Amino acid sequence: MNPRSGGARYASEAARTPAPTVPDEAPSPMALQAAKLLFRIENVPFCRWHTKTRVVMGTATFLDAFDALSLAFVLPVLVGLWHLSPGQVGLLIAAGYIGQVIGALLFGWLGEKWGRVPAVSTAVAVMSAMSIACAFAGSVQMLFLLRFLQGIGVGGEVPVAATYINEMSQSKGRGRFFVLYELIFPLGLMAAAQVGAFVVPHYGWEVLFMVGGLPGLLILMFMARLPESPRWLASKGRWEEAERVIRSLEAATPRRQIDVHREQDKVRARELSLAAGLKSTRKASWKELFSPLYRPRTLIVWVLWASSYFVANGINNWLPTLYKTVYHLPLQDALRLASVTNVLSVCAVFACAMLVDKVGRRRWATGSFIAAGTLLLGLVATGAQSVWAVALFASAAYAVMGTTTVLLYLYTPEIYPTRMRAIGTGLATSWLRAASAAAPAMVGMMLTAQGVASVFLMFAGATVVGLFASRKMIETTDKALEEISP
């Protein structure tokens, strides 16, 4: 692409994008200083420097997904080994998600206080150490405790990592870049499914927890070398550190969106546009999430997280056990069939990555709620009596809904400013943890009282709630973070 023509198009789009509601006053010197740094981030196209950070952080997210799903492929064995009831199964699944609620809130706060990289690294250390400890659990009570503690790390890693990758990205093509990064999460789920289907029957359930934990401890040495988010550094007034990070980014490629020597007017206009969206003197506070500007965004995104993950994680965590206990498949067949679900999800998320910047965040989310709800109602209409109908309709519904669960990791950091991006994302993701804890427990109760068809009807109802919320999303495609959130 011609850098000058691409820069001109970029600048014209920025000029047409209305700035958010801000006071009618000149930007402060601090805001102008930050805007100059932010322009330099926005002016460098995606390159190897971005890819390196995405790969290292993505490896941690891969292991997060692996650890999150590993229990689902252990449970069919533990049900027989420890004589677990459906209620106990639901509580074991819920244990990790209860911990994740705490982790999302704790590490969201630490991400604002310590920085993105130290917070993520600590979360990875916790989740990996606890995964190894799970391999030595000798009772349902001990496994409940260890999964709860592991959940604190699992819940803290993803939202802060998503915040970090968003802040390292430029606006043009951010959706594709980020969702390709988030593709690593369903790949981690798929790996857990494939490895679990092979390892658990042949080597025992304990080995699966070891496979998820040991690589996490190894990746910590690479995470320690990641650059801190220059947006976060600038928001803390750490200009020299931000400057060093941005220089390393600029040294990685000679390409630029706008030629700063020939197009001074466009550079100045872009810097002023970014400065207008900055309120650098305001300190981070969770209370601002409920200010007049951010309260509607906050409430809508909470509903989106809760409804989408209620469906996705409810289906994904229970399918292996449903195949084994309700449809009476042999253990290995049950695990293999469940693994297909995550293969479909990877394909769907890849399609989302390729199309989300063209379709837009709001339209994609709306469409996925409609499609997933239709598939689930189709399954209810058949009575969910055939294991193959469940495999087809439930797996497809999960794959479609999985694109929105990934999309929300892109969308949520976009709607908050740097000063409270990690807090806002962490608090929003706590609703996914709460919903993911509630869904398995409710499945266990409804399965016993009403039968399997009622379970999928419940999931269909949740998609209706998400559909109404998705209609209220703001569109963030191809806008700089500072222009979306003052």
PLY file of the C-alpha trace (Angstrom):
ply
format ascii 1.0
element vertex 486
property float x
property float y
property float z
element edge 485
property int vertex1
property int vertex2
end_header
0.00 0.00 0.00
1.23 3.47 -0.80
1.87 5.03 2.64
0.94 8.48 1.49
-2.37 7.50 -0.08
-3.18 5.26 2.92
-2.35 8.11 5.28
-4.55 10.53 3.37
-7.50 8.16 3.57
-6.80 7.61 7.27
-6.69 11.35 7.92
-9.89 12.03 5.97
-11.72 9.32 7.92
-10.47 10.83 11.16
-11.68 14.24 10.06
-15.18 12.85 9.38
-15.32 11.07 12.76
-17.08 13.28 15.30
-15.12 13.80 18.49
-16.73 12.61 21.71
-18.41 15.00 24.08
-15.67 17.01 25.75
-15.48 20.46 27.36
-15.27 23.40 24.95
-11.75 24.39 25.96
-8.26 24.11 24.52
-6.43 20.85 25.31
-4.03 21.09 28.24
-0.25 21.01 27.64
-0.20 17.52 29.19
-2.92 16.37 26.79
-1.01 17.79 23.81
2.18 16.07 24.94
0.33 12.75 25.27
-1.37 13.29 21.90
1.99 13.64 20.14
3.03 10.26 21.52
-0.31 8.69 20.64
-0.11 10.01 17.09
3.21 8.25 16.66
1.61 4.96 17.79
-1.30 5.50 15.39
1.06 6.44 12.55
2.97 3.12 12.49
1.18 0.34 10.58
1.01 -3.14 12.05
4.41 -4.82 11.78
6.63 -7.48 13.37
6.89 -5.45 16.57
3.13 -5.76 17.10
3.21 -9.42 16.11
5.88 -10.22 18.69
3.83 -8.74 21.53
0.73 -10.50 20.22
2.47 -13.89 20.10
3.91 -13.71 23.63
0.74 -12.39 25.21
-1.27 -14.75 23.04
0.63 -17.74 24.41
-0.46 -16.78 27.92
-4.05 -16.42 26.70
-3.80 -19.83 25.00
-2.83 -21.41 28.32
-5.59 -19.47 30.08
-8.15 -21.05 27.76
-6.56 -24.49 28.17
-6.73 -24.24 31.95
-10.30 -22.90 31.88
-11.64 -25.89 29.92
-9.46 -28.69 31.26
-11.93 -29.55 34.03
-14.67 -30.26 31.47
-12.60 -33.13 30.05
-11.67 -34.44 33.49
-15.21 -34.51 34.86
-16.50 -37.55 32.92
-13.81 -39.59 34.72
-14.32 -37.98 38.12
-18.08 -38.55 37.97
-17.45 -42.30 38.12
-14.30 -42.18 40.26
-15.71 -39.94 42.99
-19.42 -40.77 42.43
-20.39 -37.15 41.76
-23.99 -36.01 41.45
-25.09 -33.49 38.78
-25.21 -30.84 41.51
-21.61 -31.53 42.54
-20.51 -31.40 38.90
-22.14 -27.99 38.54
-20.47 -26.71 41.71
-17.04 -27.93 40.60
-17.41 -26.11 37.29
-18.68 -23.04 39.12
-15.67 -22.99 41.51
-13.27 -21.78 38.84
-15.65 -19.07 37.68
-16.22 -17.79 41.21
-12.46 -17.36 41.48
-12.42 -15.67 38.10
-14.82 -12.99 39.33
-12.33 -12.09 42.05
-9.40 -12.31 39.65
-11.00 -10.04 37.06
-11.66 -7.34 39.67
-8.33 -7.71 41.48
-6.08 -7.78 38.43
-8.09 -5.08 36.67
-7.20 -2.83 39.60
-3.60 -4.02 39.65
-3.37 -3.39 35.90
-4.11 0.29 36.53
-1.79 0.50 39.53
1.21 -1.65 38.55
0.96 -1.60 34.77
-0.37 -4.09 32.25
2.65 -6.39 31.97
3.31 -6.97 35.73
-0.38 -7.62 36.36
-0.70 -10.16 33.54
2.55 -11.90 34.54
1.35 -12.33 38.12
-1.98 -13.71 36.95
-0.24 -16.26 34.70
1.99 -17.38 37.59
-1.04 -17.96 39.83
-3.09 -19.89 37.26
-0.14 -22.09 36.21
0.93 -22.98 39.74
-2.63 -23.87 40.72
-3.08 -26.01 37.59
-0.13 -28.13 38.69
-1.59 -28.30 42.21
-4.91 -29.57 40.79
-3.12 -32.70 39.58
-2.55 -33.66 43.23
-6.13 -33.06 44.44
-7.39 -36.18 46.18
-10.98 -35.20 46.84
-13.80 -33.14 45.43
-13.38 -30.59 48.25
-9.67 -30.08 47.54
-10.26 -29.82 43.79
-13.00 -27.23 44.43
-10.56 -25.11 46.46
-7.71 -25.38 43.96
-9.94 -24.60 40.97
-11.21 -21.55 42.87
-7.64 -20.33 43.44
-6.68 -21.11 39.86
-9.70 -19.15 38.70
-8.28 -16.00 40.31
-5.33 -16.17 37.92
-7.41 -17.26 34.93
-9.88 -14.43 35.50
-7.16 -11.84 35.84
-5.08 -12.70 32.78
-7.50 -12.27 29.90
-9.04 -8.81 30.59
-5.70 -7.14 31.31
-4.11 -8.88 28.31
-6.99 -7.68 26.12
-6.48 -4.14 27.43
-2.76 -4.37 26.66
-3.21 -5.60 23.07
-5.85 -2.92 22.39
-3.53 -0.21 23.66
-0.66 -1.44 21.51
-2.83 -1.27 18.38
-3.67 1.55 16.00
-7.24 2.27 14.99
-7.12 1.19 11.33
-7.56 -2.57 11.24
-7.60 -2.92 15.03
-10.56 -5.31 14.88
-8.82 -7.79 12.60
-5.50 -7.53 14.45
-7.12 -8.02 17.84
-9.55 -10.81 16.94
-6.70 -12.73 15.30
-4.93 -12.41 18.65
-8.08 -13.55 20.46
-8.31 -16.50 18.06
-5.68 -18.00 20.34
-8.35 -18.40 23.04
-10.61 -20.79 21.08
-7.43 -22.47 19.87
-6.57 -23.02 23.52
-10.04 -24.45 24.11
-9.64 -26.67 21.08
-6.24 -27.84 22.30
-7.68 -28.66 25.70
-10.41 -30.65 23.98
-8.07 -32.54 21.67
-5.39 -33.17 24.29
-8.01 -34.06 26.89
-9.71 -36.55 24.56
-6.36 -38.33 24.14
-4.57 -37.84 27.46
-7.37 -38.51 29.95
-8.32 -42.03 28.74
-4.68 -43.07 28.19
-2.66 -41.36 30.93
-5.16 -40.21 33.54
-6.91 -36.99 34.45
-4.00 -35.68 36.55
-1.72 -35.39 33.50
-4.08 -32.94 31.77
-3.67 -30.45 34.62
0.13 -30.80 34.42
0.06 -30.17 30.67
-1.84 -26.94 31.29
0.37 -25.71 34.14
4.03 -26.29 33.29
4.20 -24.24 30.03
2.71 -21.25 31.85
5.67 -21.09 34.20
8.04 -21.21 31.23
6.34 -18.38 29.33
6.88 -15.98 32.26
10.48 -15.27 31.22
9.29 -14.04 27.82
6.50 -11.96 29.32
8.99 -10.16 31.55
10.65 -8.76 28.38
7.45 -7.31 26.91
7.33 -3.50 26.64
4.83 -1.76 28.88
1.84 -0.11 27.21
2.96 3.39 26.14
-0.63 4.59 26.53
-0.58 3.52 30.18
2.87 5.06 30.70
1.72 8.35 29.19
-1.41 8.37 31.36
0.89 8.13 34.41
3.15 10.93 33.18
6.07 8.54 32.60
7.05 10.26 29.36
10.61 9.00 29.02
9.57 5.35 29.35
6.74 5.86 26.87
9.17 7.54 24.49
11.55 4.55 24.64
8.76 2.10 23.84
7.49 4.19 20.92
11.02 4.58 19.53
11.41 0.80 19.50
8.10 0.57 17.63
9.16 3.19 15.06
12.53 1.49 14.58
10.79 -1.76 13.65
9.53 -0.47 10.28
10.07 2.59 8.03
6.41 2.60 6.94
4.06 5.32 8.18
0.38 6.13 7.72
1.09 9.86 7.25
4.32 11.42 5.96
5.12 13.77 8.86
7.54 15.87 6.79
5.21 16.54 3.86
1.81 16.59 5.50
2.26 18.85 8.52
-1.34 20.09 8.46
-2.70 16.55 8.64
-0.31 15.68 11.44
-1.40 18.74 13.43
-5.08 18.00 12.84
-4.62 14.41 13.94
-2.75 15.42 17.10
-5.45 17.94 18.01
-8.13 15.32 17.41
-6.37 12.93 19.78
-5.75 15.68 22.34
-9.44 16.59 22.32
-10.24 13.09 23.51
-7.82 13.23 26.45
-8.49 14.33 30.01
-5.09 13.55 31.37
-5.57 15.33 34.70
-8.39 13.01 35.79
-7.41 10.08 37.97
-8.74 6.58 37.50
-11.83 5.72 39.52
-14.35 2.93 39.20
-17.05 5.49 40.02
-16.54 7.11 36.60
-17.91 3.92 35.03
-21.31 5.17 36.17
-20.92 8.79 35.05
-23.52 10.10 32.56
-21.27 9.34 29.57
-20.11 5.87 30.59
-23.08 4.49 32.55
-25.07 3.39 29.45
-21.95 1.78 27.95
-21.18 0.01 31.22
-24.66 -1.44 31.75
-25.03 -2.59 28.14
-21.64 -4.28 28.05
-22.36 -6.05 31.35
-25.50 -7.57 29.88
-23.60 -8.61 26.75
-20.89 -10.35 28.76
-23.36 -12.13 31.03
-25.74 -13.32 28.31
-23.13 -14.45 25.77
-21.00 -16.36 28.26
-24.02 -17.86 30.00
-24.74 -19.57 26.69
-21.20 -20.29 25.50
-19.63 -21.60 28.68
-22.80 -23.33 29.79
-22.79 -25.37 26.58
-19.04 -25.93 26.37
-18.51 -27.05 29.95
-21.45 -29.46 30.03
-21.35 -31.12 26.60
-18.74 -33.80 27.44
-20.71 -34.81 30.53
-24.06 -34.71 28.69
-22.71 -37.02 26.00
-21.50 -39.45 28.67
-24.38 -39.35 31.19
-27.50 -38.45 29.17
-26.70 -40.04 25.80
-24.55 -42.86 27.26
-21.63 -42.59 24.85
-18.38 -44.35 25.77
-15.88 -42.01 27.45
-13.54 -41.66 24.48
-16.42 -41.10 22.02
-17.94 -38.48 24.34
-14.66 -36.57 24.58
-13.98 -36.76 20.85
-17.46 -35.53 19.94
-17.15 -32.67 22.43
-13.82 -31.69 20.91
-15.54 -31.03 17.56
-17.39 -28.14 19.19
-14.17 -26.22 19.70
-12.94 -26.92 16.18
-16.08 -25.25 14.84
-15.50 -22.33 17.20
-12.00 -21.70 15.84
-13.37 -21.56 12.29
-16.11 -19.13 13.33
-13.71 -16.82 15.18
-11.36 -16.75 12.19
-14.28 -15.64 10.01
-15.06 -12.95 12.57
-11.46 -11.69 12.45
-11.58 -11.37 8.66
-14.95 -9.60 8.56
-15.44 -7.65 11.78
-13.88 -4.40 10.52
-16.19 -4.50 7.49
-19.36 -5.61 9.25
-18.86 -3.55 12.41
-18.98 -4.54 16.07
-22.68 -3.90 16.64
-24.01 -5.69 13.58
-21.80 -8.72 14.17
-22.93 -9.11 17.78
-26.59 -8.69 16.84
-26.33 -11.27 14.09
-24.61 -13.83 16.32
-27.30 -13.61 19.01
-29.99 -14.14 16.37
-28.17 -17.09 14.78
-27.34 -18.82 18.09
-30.88 -18.39 19.41
-32.37 -19.84 16.22
-30.09 -22.89 16.38
-30.95 -23.54 20.03
-34.69 -23.22 19.40
-34.30 -25.66 16.53
-32.75 -28.13 18.96
-35.55 -27.61 21.47
-38.10 -28.26 18.73
-36.58 -31.73 18.17
-36.78 -32.47 21.89
-32.97 -32.85 22.03
-33.52 -36.60 21.87
-30.75 -37.38 19.37
-27.11 -37.09 20.32
-26.34 -36.12 16.72
-28.88 -33.29 16.80
-27.24 -32.00 19.98
-23.78 -32.33 18.42
-24.90 -30.35 15.35
-27.16 -27.64 16.77
-25.49 -27.07 20.15
-21.99 -27.08 18.67
-23.00 -24.64 15.93
-24.73 -22.38 18.47
-21.62 -22.39 20.65
-19.39 -21.60 17.67
-21.55 -18.64 16.63
-21.88 -17.36 20.18
-18.14 -17.79 20.63
-17.48 -15.08 18.07
-19.30 -12.56 20.27
-17.47 -13.68 23.41
-14.21 -12.94 21.58
-15.58 -9.71 20.10
-16.36 -8.39 23.57
-12.67 -8.54 24.50
-12.11 -6.17 21.57
-15.12 -3.96 22.17
-14.98 -3.45 25.95
-11.48 -1.89 26.14
-12.47 0.36 23.23
-15.34 2.03 25.11
-13.25 3.13 28.12
-10.33 5.61 28.36
-6.81 4.53 29.32
-7.16 5.75 32.91
-9.85 3.16 33.64
-9.62 0.72 30.72
-8.30 -2.21 32.77
-10.74 -1.52 35.63
-13.69 -1.25 33.25
-12.71 -4.37 31.32
-12.01 -6.35 34.48
-15.34 -5.40 36.03
-17.20 -6.22 32.82
-15.54 -9.62 32.53
-16.53 -10.39 36.12
-20.08 -10.69 34.74
-18.95 -13.39 32.35
-17.47 -15.22 35.33
-20.66 -14.85 37.34
-22.77 -16.03 34.41
-20.36 -18.89 33.71
-20.59 -19.96 37.34
-24.39 -19.74 37.35
-24.96 -21.56 34.06
-23.36 -24.92 34.97
-25.10 -24.98 38.35
-28.47 -24.18 36.70
-27.88 -26.84 34.04
-27.34 -29.42 36.78
-30.61 -28.48 38.50
-32.70 -28.26 35.32
-31.29 -31.48 33.93
-32.45 -33.33 37.02
-35.85 -31.63 37.29
-36.97 -30.90 33.70
-34.80 -32.88 31.29
-32.20 -31.96 28.70
-34.51 -30.03 26.33
-35.23 -27.45 29.04
-31.50 -26.75 29.29
-31.28 -25.62 25.67
-34.50 -23.61 26.01
-32.85 -21.73 28.88
-29.85 -20.95 26.70
-32.14 -19.73 23.89
-33.81 -17.34 26.34
-30.41 -15.88 27.25
-29.71 -15.07 23.58
-32.87 -12.94 23.49
-31.55 -10.85 26.39
-28.22 -10.42 24.60
-29.96 -9.46 21.37
-31.71 -6.49 22.97
-28.46 -5.31 24.56
-26.48 -5.61 21.31
-28.86 -3.18 19.61
-27.64 -0.46 22.02
-23.92 -0.87 21.34
-21.96 2.13 20.05
-19.93 1.56 16.88
-16.16 1.76 17.44
-14.75 0.42 14.17
-11.70 2.29 12.79
-11.74 4.96 15.51
-8.78 5.78 17.75
-9.31 4.77 21.36
-8.97 8.39 22.51
-11.69 9.51 20.07
-14.13 6.86 21.32
-13.55 7.47 25.02
-12.56 10.92 26.34
0 1
1 2
2 3
3 4
4 5
5 6
6 7
7 8
8 9
9 10
10 11
11 12
12 13
13 14
14 15
15 16
16 17
17 18
18 19
19 20
20 21
21 22
22 23
23 24
24 25
25 26
26 27
27 28
28 29
29 30
30 31
31 32
32 33
33 34
34 35
35 36
36 37
37 38
38 39
39 40
40 41
41 42
42 43
43 44
44 45
45 46
46 47
47 48
48 49
49 50
50 51
51 52
52 53
53 54
54 55
55 56
56 57
57 58
58 59
59 60
60 61
61 62
62 63
63 64
64 65
65 66
66 67
67 68
68 69
69 70
70 71
71 72
72 73
73 74
74 75
75 76
76 77
77 78
78 79
79 80
80 81
81 82
82 83
83 84
84 85
85 86
86 87
87 88
88 89
89 90
90 91
91 92
92 93
93 94
94 95
95 96
96 97
97 98
98 99
99 100
100 101
101 102
102 103
103 104
104 105
105 106
106 107
107 108
108 109
109 110
110 111
111 112
112 113
113 114
114 115
115 116
116 117
117 118
118 119
119 120
120 121
121 122
122 123
123 124
124 125
125 126
126 127
127 128
128 129
129 130
130 131
131 132
132 133
133 134
134 135
135 136
136 137
137 138
138 139
139 140
140 141
141 142
142 143
143 144
144 145
145 146
146 147
147 148
148 149
149 150
150 151
151 152
152 153
153 154
154 155
155 156
156 157
157 158
158 159
159 160
160 161
161 162
162 163
163 164
164 165
165 166
166 167
167 168
168 169
169 170
170 171
171 172
172 173
173 174
174 175
175 176
176 177
177 178
178 179
179 180
180 181
181 182
182 183
183 184
184 185
185 186
186 187
187 188
188 189
189 190
190 191
191 192
192 193
193 194
194 195
195 196
196 197
197 198
198 199
199 200
200 201
201 202
202 203
203 204
204 205
205 206
206 207
207 208
208 209
209 210
210 211
211 212
212 213
213 214
214 215
215 216
216 217
217 218
218 219
219 220
220 221
221 222
222 223
223 224
224 225
225 226
226 227
227 228
228 229
229 230
230 231
231 232
232 233
233 234
234 235
235 236
236 237
237 238
238 239
239 240
240 241
241 242
242 243
243 244
244 245
245 246
246 247
247 248
248 249
249 250
250 251
251 252
252 253
253 254
254 255
255 256
256 257
257 258
258 259
259 260
260 261
261 262
262 263
263 264
264 265
265 266
266 267
267 268
268 269
269 270
270 271
271 272
272 273
273 274
274 275
275 276
276 277
277 278
278 279
279 280
280 281
281 282
282 283
283 284
284 285
285 286
286 287
287 288
288 289
289 290
290 291
291 292
292 293
293 294
294 295
295 296
296 297
297 298
298 299
299 300
300 301
301 302
302 303
303 304
304 305
305 306
306 307
307 308
308 309
309 310
310 311
311 312
312 313
313 314
314 315
315 316
316 317
317 318
318 319
319 320
320 321
321 322
322 323
323 324
324 325
325 326
326 327
327 328
328 329
329 330
330 331
331 332
332 333
333 334
334 335
335 336
336 337
337 338
338 339
339 340
340 341
341 342
342 343
343 344
344 345
345 346
346 347
347 348
348 349
349 350
350 351
351 352
352 353
353 354
354 355
355 356
356 357
357 358
358 359
359 360
360 361
361 362
362 363
363 364
364 365
365 366
366 367
367 368
368 369
369 370
370 371
371 372
372 373
373 374
374 375
375 376
376 377
377 378
378 379
379 380
380 381
381 382
382 383
383 384
384 385
385 386
386 387
387 388
388 389
389 390
390 391
391 392
392 393
393 394
394 395
395 396
396 397
397 398
398 399
399 400
400 401
401 402
402 403
403 404
404 405
405 406
406 407
407 408
408 409
409 410
410 411
411 412
412 413
413 414
414 415
415 416
416 417
417 418
418 419
419 420
420 421
421 422
422 423
423 424
424 425
425 426
426 427
427 428
428 429
429 430
430 431
431 432
432 433
433 434
434 435
435 436
436 437
437 438
438 439
439 440
440 441
441 442
442 443
443 444
444 445
445 446
446 447
447 448
448 449
449 450
450 451
451 452
452 453
453 454
454 455
455 456
456 457
457 458
458 459
459 460
460 461
461 462
462 463
463 464
464 465
465 466
466 467
467 468
468 469
469 470
470 471
471 472
472 473
473 474
474 475
475 476
476 477
477 478
478 479
479 480
480 481
481 482
482 483
483 484
484 485
